[in-house]
Amino acid sequence: MGIESNVSSLWTEDVLVDPDQRIKQEQLRLLARHLHVVLPGSLVIAFLLAWGFGYQSGTLPAIVWFGTLLVLAATRLLAVRYALREAEERNRYFLLKAILLGGALVSGTVWGLGGVLFFDPANAPGFALLVIVLGGVVAGSLGPHSYYFPVYAMFSVPTMLPLIGVVLLQGGDFYPLVGVAMALFLLLNLYYSRQYEAMSVKSIRLQFSNEKLLRELKESNRRLMHYSYTDSLTGIGNRRQFDTDFESSWMEALRAGKPFSLLLLDVDFFKNYNDRYGHARGDEVLRNIAGILVDICGDEETCGMPARIGGEEFAILLDCDEEQAGRVSRLICQEIEARLAKSRVRT
């Protein structure tokens, strides 16, 4: 019916996790979620490459090469899907990281072996196509793989390096020059990947900062709401809370045709008690009375939460008739008298 006195945040912040570690975890999650976008396109390119160069290197090697990539892609997707679930549910990010790095390395190695397999120094047009395809694969994977730079490096270097080595070993002026150009192309992509990762980290860090500010704002609003409806001395509802509860309870009683009662409690001679024993003792009396009201209302199904509506005035809303309300009021008086009697005995 009213604002709960126990305020808890709807958000949970991983205060035990280092901010840099959280950022790295988010990088791995982003990479894992985008992997399914990259692999199908690379498989199409691999199929066209194997089909186009199969006559040169032999049909069986081309089929084996493409089949290896196909099985590897399916395995990577399944393994990453499992590891991502483990990471998000059990915080096992080391497994996700290992699978992403290992999958990129093995996949890049298979692509690199394909470059060596399909290379023919006597076929200049075929070599040009091979360079374009491998360069396109490396460049095309830059965006998705660069959420975490080591994964991109694990894929791009073994993809290009074998063909670069073979080309540099060829005689003449043409192939070594192309090999140097390919090496520069690889280094340039690695540089761009590193820059892309830096921008991603900056974006993730900003996102986390905004989320933290949003959590703090929500928590501040909840605390303000709590304080505005809670009596600071007794911890029960204040006049504003009572007015809100009274209006809603009254309208509900009229709509449903149910009985509705209101108990008002005023502490007699409270001013005299305050003047004689001091405000600290008076505050203690009010807190004790509030505690009694909370205990009794907690045991009575018809009672709402009590509220302090004035200096020494309390109110309780009840979903019952006058007879039941009278019974509750007598319970309150009896409990207060019992507490008072115990206090006198101790004194």
Secondary structure in CASP SS format (residue, H / E / C, confidence):
PFRMAT SS
TARGET T0000
AUTHOR 0000-0000-0000
METHOD secondary structure of the structure
MODEL  1
M C 1.00
G C 1.00
I C 1.00
E C 1.00
S C 1.00
N C 1.00
V C 1.00
S C 1.00
S C 1.00
L C 1.00
W C 1.00
T C 1.00
E C 1.00
D C 1.00
V C 1.00
L C 1.00
V C 1.00
D C 1.00
P H 1.00
D H 1.00
Q H 1.00
R H 1.00
I H 1.00
K H 1.00
Q H 1.00
E H 1.00
Q H 1.00
L H 1.00
R H 1.00
L H 1.00
L H 1.00
A H 1.00
R H 1.00
H H 1.00
L H 1.00
H H 1.00
V H 1.00
V H 1.00
L H 1.00
P H 1.00
G H 1.00
S H 1.00
L H 1.00
V H 1.00
I H 1.00
A H 1.00
F H 1.00
L H 1.00
L H 1.00
A H 1.00
W H 1.00
G H 1.00
F H 1.00
G H 1.00
Y H 1.00
Q H 1.00
S H 1.00
G C 1.00
T H 1.00
L H 1.00
P H 1.00
A H 1.00
I H 1.00
V H 1.00
W H 1.00
F H 1.00
G H 1.00
T H 1.00
L H 1.00
L H 1.00
V H 1.00
L H 1.00
A H 1.00
A H 1.00
T H 1.00
R H 1.00
L H 1.00
L H 1.00
A H 1.00
V H 1.00
R H 1.00
Y H 1.00
A H 1.00
L H 1.00
R H 1.00
E H 1.00
A H 1.00
E H 1.00
E H 1.00
R H 1.00
N C 1.00
R C 1.00
Y H 1.00
F H 1.00
L H 1.00
L H 1.00
K H 1.00
A H 1.00
I H 1.00
L H 1.00
L H 1.00
G H 1.00
G H 1.00
A H 1.00
L H 1.00
V H 1.00
S H 1.00
G H 1.00
T H 1.00
V H 1.00
W H 1.00
G H 1.00
L H 1.00
G H 1.00
G H 1.00
V H 1.00
L H 1.00
F C 1.00
F C 1.00
D C 1.00
P C 1.00
A C 1.00
N C 1.00
A H 1.00
P H 1.00
G H 1.00
F H 1.00
A H 1.00
L H 1.00
L H 1.00
V H 1.00
I H 1.00
V H 1.00
L H 1.00
G H 1.00
G H 1.00
V H 1.00
V H 1.00
A H 1.00
G H 1.00
S C 1.00
L H 1.00
G H 1.00
P H 1.00
H H 1.00
S C 1.00
Y C 1.00
Y C 1.00
F H 1.00
P H 1.00
V H 1.00
Y H 1.00
A H 1.00
M H 1.00
F H 1.00
S H 1.00
V H 1.00
P H 1.00
T H 1.00
M H 1.00
L H 1.00
P H 1.00
L H 1.00
I H 1.00
G H 1.00
V H 1.00
V H 1.00
L H 1.00
L C 1.00
Q C 1.00
G C 1.00
G C 1.00
D C 1.00
F H 1.00
Y H 1.00
P H 1.00
L H 1.00
V H 1.00
G H 1.00
V H 1.00
A H 1.00
M H 1.00
A H 1.00
L H 1.00
F H 1.00
L H 1.00
L H 1.00
L H 1.00
N H 1.00
L H 1.00
Y H 1.00
Y H 1.00
S H 1.00
R H 1.00
Q H 1.00
Y H 1.00
E H 1.00
A H 1.00
M H 1.00
S H 1.00
V H 1.00
K H 1.00
S H 1.00
I H 1.00
R H 1.00
L H 1.00
Q H 1.00
F H 1.00
S H 1.00
N H 1.00
E H 1.00
K H 1.00
L H 1.00
L H 1.00
R H 1.00
E H 1.00
L H 1.00
K H 1.00
E H 1.00
S H 1.00
N H 1.00
R H 1.00
R H 1.00
L H 1.00
M H 1.00
H H 1.00
Y H 1.00
S H 1.00
Y C 1.00
T E 1.00
D C 1.00
S C 1.00
L C 1.00
T C 1.00
G C 1.00
I C 1.00
G E 1.00
N C 1.00
R H 1.00
R H 1.00
Q H 1.00
F H 1.00
D H 1.00
T H 1.00
D H 1.00
F H 1.00
E H 1.00
S H 1.00
S H 1.00
W H 1.00
M H 1.00
E H 1.00
A H 1.00
L H 1.00
R H 1.00
A H 1.00
G C 1.00
K C 1.00
P C 1.00
F C 1.00
S E 1.00
L E 1.00
L E 1.00
L E 1.00
L E 1.00
D E 1.00
V C 1.00
D C 1.00
F C 1.00
F H 1.00
K H 1.00
N H 1.00
Y H 1.00
N H 1.00
D H 1.00
R H 1.00
Y H 1.00
G C 1.00
H H 1.00
A H 1.00
R H 1.00
G H 1.00
D H 1.00
E H 1.00
V H 1.00
L H 1.00
R H 1.00
N H 1.00
I H 1.00
A H 1.00
G H 1.00
I H 1.00
L H 1.00
V H 1.00
D H 1.00
I H 1.00
C H 1.00
G H 1.00
D H 1.00
E C 1.00
E C 1.00
T C 1.00
C E 1.00
G C 1.00
M C 1.00
P C 1.00
A E 1.00
R E 1.00
I C 1.00
G C 1.00
G C 1.00
E C 1.00
E E 1.00
F E 1.00
A E 1.00
I E 1.00
L E 1.00
L E 1.00
D C 1.00
C C 1.00
D C 1.00
E H 1.00
E H 1.00
Q H 1.00
A H 1.00
G H 1.00
R H 1.00
V H 1.00
S H 1.00
R H 1.00
L H 1.00
I H 1.00
C H 1.00
Q H 1.00
E H 1.00
I H 1.00
E H 1.00
A H 1.00
R H 1.00
L H 1.00
A H 1.00
K H 1.00
S H 1.00
R H 1.00
V H 1.00
R H 1.00
T C 1.00
END
